Amino acid sequence: MDLERLLIPVLDGIAGVQAIGLDLVEVAAIARSQGDFGVRFVQRLFTAQEAASTLEARAECFAAKEAAIKAYGWSEASIDWREIEVQREPGGRARLRLHGRAAALASAAGGGEPLLALGHEGPLAGAAVVVPRR
């Protein structure tokens, strides 16, 4: 995506930011995948809490997982997608929680707790993951 190519070099240079990942996904693409692959798709990518949410929220979770993979450079790391989890606090704030191998790799990379922003509007859902420097 052009926006990502433009923003990441700028944002990566900001003091206090170790890495950033951005992702946009069409909500309809998640619906199509669920239709094509059924429960296997949902069980392979989403935790039970994420799977119980709305289609739009699942699209946001998908975008958040993709953004985390980009921020940490895990495209070749074979991370289990359920080890990257979006948790919602009672007030609605979303947090990115890493488990298992994802948590170990993130810890080894030396950044702080990842920050997450996500949302959806119309046909798109998007997320940004910022990994602060320690």
C-alpha positions as CSV (number, residue, x, y, z in Angstrom):
1,M,0.0,0.0,0.0
2,D,1.3,3.5,-0.9
3,L,0.4,5.0,2.5
4,E,2.4,2.4,4.4
5,R,5.5,3.0,2.2
6,L,5.3,6.7,2.8
7,L,4.6,6.7,6.6
8,I,6.8,3.9,7.9
9,P,10.1,5.6,7.2
10,V,8.9,8.8,8.8
11,L,7.4,7.1,11.9
12,D,10.3,4.7,12.4
13,G,12.6,7.7,12.7
14,I,10.6,9.2,15.6
15,A,12.4,8.9,19.0
16,G,10.8,6.3,21.2
17,V,9.4,4.3,18.3
18,Q,11.1,1.0,17.5
19,A,8.8,-0.1,14.7
20,I,5.3,0.4,13.3
21,G,3.0,-1.8,11.2
22,L,-0.1,-0.7,9.3
23,D,-2.8,-2.8,7.6
24,L,-6.1,-2.3,5.9
25,V,-8.5,-5.2,5.0
26,E,-11.8,-5.3,3.3
27,V,-14.5,-6.5,5.7
28,A,-16.0,-8.4,2.7
29,A,-12.8,-10.3,2.2
30,I,-13.0,-11.7,5.8
31,A,-16.7,-12.6,5.1
32,R,-15.7,-14.4,1.9
33,S,-12.9,-16.4,3.6
34,Q,-15.3,-17.4,6.4
35,G,-17.8,-18.5,3.7
36,D,-15.2,-20.4,1.7
37,F,-13.3,-22.1,4.6
38,G,-16.0,-22.0,7.3
39,V,-15.1,-22.7,11.0
40,R,-11.5,-23.8,10.0
41,F,-10.7,-20.2,9.0
42,V,-12.1,-18.7,12.2
43,Q,-10.5,-21.3,14.5
44,R,-7.1,-21.0,12.8
45,L,-6.9,-17.2,13.0
46,F,-8.9,-16.1,15.9
47,T,-9.0,-16.8,19.7
48,A,-12.4,-17.8,21.1
49,Q,-13.0,-14.2,22.3
50,E,-12.2,-12.7,18.9
51,A,-14.2,-15.4,17.1
52,A,-17.3,-14.5,19.2
53,S,-17.2,-10.9,18.0
54,T,-18.9,-9.2,15.0
55,L,-17.7,-9.5,11.5
56,E,-16.3,-6.0,11.6
57,A,-14.5,-6.7,14.8
58,R,-13.0,-9.8,13.4
59,A,-11.8,-7.8,10.4
60,E,-10.2,-5.3,12.8
61,C,-8.5,-8.2,14.6
62,F,-7.2,-9.6,11.3
63,A,-5.8,-6.2,10.4
64,A,-4.2,-5.9,13.9
65,K,-2.5,-9.3,13.5
66,E,-1.2,-8.3,10.0
67,A,0.0,-5.0,11.4
68,A,1.8,-6.8,14.3
69,I,3.5,-9.2,11.8
70,K,4.7,-6.2,9.8
71,A,5.9,-4.2,12.8
72,Y,7.9,-7.1,14.2
73,G,9.1,-8.4,10.8
74,W,7.5,-11.8,11.3
75,S,6.4,-12.5,7.7
76,E,8.7,-15.6,7.6
77,A,8.5,-16.5,11.3
78,S,5.5,-19.0,11.1
79,I,3.7,-17.4,14.1
80,D,0.4,-19.0,15.1
81,W,-2.1,-16.2,14.5
82,R,-3.9,-17.0,17.8
83,E,-0.7,-16.0,19.6
84,I,-1.4,-12.4,18.5
85,E,-4.6,-11.5,20.3
86,V,-6.7,-8.4,20.4
87,Q,-8.3,-8.0,23.8
88,R,-11.0,-5.4,24.5
89,E,-11.1,-3.6,27.9
90,P,-14.5,-2.8,29.5
91,G,-14.2,0.8,28.3
92,G,-13.7,-0.4,24.7
93,R,-10.0,0.2,24.4
94,A,-8.2,-2.5,22.5
95,R,-4.9,-4.0,23.5
96,L,-2.6,-6.3,21.7
97,R,-1.5,-9.3,23.7
98,L,1.2,-11.7,22.6
99,H,1.5,-15.3,23.7
100,G,3.8,-18.2,23.2
101,R,6.4,-17.9,20.4
102,A,5.1,-14.4,19.5
103,A,5.7,-13.2,23.0
104,A,9.2,-14.7,23.1
105,L,10.2,-13.2,19.8
106,A,8.8,-9.8,20.8
107,S,10.8,-9.9,24.0
108,A,14.0,-10.8,22.2
109,A,13.4,-7.9,19.9
110,G,13.7,-5.6,22.9
111,G,10.7,-3.3,22.4
112,G,8.1,-2.2,24.9
113,E,4.5,-3.3,25.1
114,P,2.9,-2.9,21.6
115,L,0.4,-0.1,21.2
116,L,-2.7,-0.7,19.1
117,A,-5.2,1.5,17.2
118,L,-7.9,0.0,15.2
119,G,-11.2,0.7,13.6
120,H,-13.6,0.2,10.7
121,E,-15.5,2.5,8.4
122,G,-17.7,1.3,5.6
123,P,-16.0,-1.5,3.6
124,L,-12.6,-1.3,5.4
125,A,-11.1,-2.2,8.7
126,G,-7.6,-1.1,9.7
127,A,-5.1,-1.3,12.4
128,A,-1.8,0.3,13.4
129,V,0.7,-1.4,15.8
130,V,3.5,0.7,17.3
131,V,6.3,-1.0,19.1
132,P,7.9,1.6,21.5
133,R,11.6,1.6,22.4
134,R,12.3,0.5,25.9
